[in-house]
Amino acid sequence: MPTLMMTLTVIGSGSSGNCYLLQDSKEALVIEAGLPLDKTVKAALGWDIGKIAALVVSHKHDDHAKFAWQYAEAGFTVLASKDTIDNCHLQGIRCVREIRGGTWYRVGGFKVLPFPLRHFDTDGTPCPNLGFLIHHPECGRVCFFTDCESFTHETMTDDGLRFIPYDFPNVSHWLMECNYDDAIINRSRRIPDFVKDRIKHSHMSLRNTIKVARRVDLSQAREILLIHVSDGNADDRKLVREIRAATGKRCYAAHAGLKLDFTIINPAQ
């Protein structure tokens, strides 16, 4: 079998902890640190943790950032928002870099463009959250977004606050949140109504993911990976089936141990 040049490995995806490795034989970008830097991560890296170029973290919640300190303590570059740095006790560490939406950052062969997304804490207050557009010569563009009701950003206009849809051209690989199925969560009796409301304002439903997938430019997309799928509020087989039907693209539901070939020959910039 030919050696895979660039792969995406799922260490974990969901409320118990999120972590993804985008890597080739020489360098790796870790996306999210909701799981520890332990033997599972090290084994997935071929026991070569020195090839970690950086960790990028979307927001402060434990299932995404709880173990960011381990990467910082080990001396790896950590890219995170000020809110995440402040709340995850990462202040004053030399290898931790504050990042802002709309600015490109380079780490090794990876370029990372953070973009803001709407998310909320359990008490309903806004939680700064970032998605990432990632580029590497061996995989092209990767778009990652999670923990958001919609794939939009807030803009103040003369008519008031508006939510402007994102769209990025030439994306080869999409990592889209698809957290719950409206049909399941609406009929659930075990979830209090206030919790249902919080989930609906902080996470993306199957219906909204389908809307996003139909709206964005998928002309260069090779596959869609559905991330942060709820164990109790979604059937991943149904999610995959419906996204495939809506887009005509290969689709997978993220689970621990899943490994995808992300190699693209002569990718678009």
Disulfide bonds with the S-S distance in Angstrom:
none
